[in-house]
Structures are given as C-alpha cells and as structure tokens.
Amino acid sequence: MRFVAETGSTNADMLASAEQGGAEGAWLRAGRQTGGRGRMGRAWESPEGNLYCSTLVRLRPDDPPPHLLALVAANAVHALVAPLCAGQAQIKWPNDVLVDGAKIAGILLERAGDAVVVGVGVNVTGHPTGLDRPVTSLAAQGAGDAEAGILVQRLAELFGHWLSVWRAQGLDPVRTHWLLNAHPKGAAMRVIQPDGEVVEGAFDTLDQQGMLILRLANGDARAIHAGDTLLI
C-alpha cells in the first residue's frame, strides 16, 4: 500500500506502473487528486479527506472476461460502505454505489495490455454540491469518524476476496451478490449510451455477460453494454 499526498490521478499513476511491470495487488492512495477522472470523461472532485485509490489486476489466460471486474469492484465497495451508512446502500449499474439514491462512491476501470487498473473514489468527509444528481458522504451518513487510510486497507481485503471468487468460481456468485445489493427489479432507469441514444425502461437483470437488461414499455428486453445511467 503506497500513499502520496497529492497526484494528478491514481489511475494514471497505476497505468504507468503497469506499463513498467508493476505487480498485481499493488494499491496507491492519494490524499488529494488534481486531475481525478470519472466515467464518461467527467472530472472527479478530489478534496482532502476523501478516499482516492487504485489497484492493479494482471489478467490471466483463464480469467473471466475483464470487463466483469466492474462487478467485482462494485461488490467490494458496497461491502465497504454499506455497514457505515445510516441509509440503504445500493449498487447502480455499471459502477456507482448510492445511499438512498445519492452517490457516495464511483469506480473507474482502465486497461493497458494485460493489466486492468481499478480506481475507486469514496466520499468520506465531504461531497460536492450543485451537481445534476444527489450525492452524499460517509460523514453525512453518520460515519464521521471514518478515515480514508483505514478504509483503503479494508477495501483491499474485500477486493481481494471478490477477485479470488471471480477467478475460482466465475461470474455466477459475483453476479448473484451484485443483484442482491443493486437497484431492485422494476426500478425505472434512463440510460444515455455512448452514441448519445437515450433508452428508458425498467431494470430487469444482468445477463451472463454482465450487460444491463432493461424491460421497455412495449415489453421487449433491451441489452445495454455501456452507458451513463440514472434512476428515475
């Protein structure tokens, strides 16, 4: 576990480490990021006190598809924050954890060759305001004594557990646990796909490839591979 007081992005640093032969299981935590990134190219506000960290997974020939590491990470982050929150923590496809509908954590996966960097941001002591969607923090959820340096140690344990399950047993147990802790079946969702198409429907399930299955108003099922989702 390595700590730096400030960096541009822990994901960028870990990608550079991967290209230089960095080993699986390494973790980097920053006290502050000056160039944090979220999904879909969003900036990730990174004031001191919150958790900003990244780890490295080296893909093996017999591993399940690497994009499913998003579910591995989501299970680990949910298990980290759920016991600390007064409200109900739920996973939102593909890579967020919400508490009573407000975002408390985000996950960003980036790949370089046989390496996947998994970045995690958790609002610990504070959260941004004035956004187009609700956000919260562990402090706002009653866990004012939570500390990023302790949380990252627990996160590393949880991620290691789910990574081992993913490798030894495949998608099924990871997917089952994800579904138990995600938005309920029938939840209304809007998905903005990478090409700009907007799809609305009711959450049905995740398929065996980890894709989101929406039930459209006409009863058809629509598989979504990637996109920005909102619960509506």
Beta strands, then each sheet from edge to edge (+ up, - down):
strand 1: 2-4
strand 2: 27-30
strand 3: 51-58
strand 4: 89-92
strand 5: 96-99
strand 6: 102-112
strand 7: 115-122
strand 8: 188-192
strand 9: 198-206
strand 10: 212-215
strand 11: 221-224
strand 12: 228-231
sheet 1: 1+ 2+ 3- 7+ 6- 5+ 4-
sheet 2: 11+ 10- 9+ 8- 12+
end
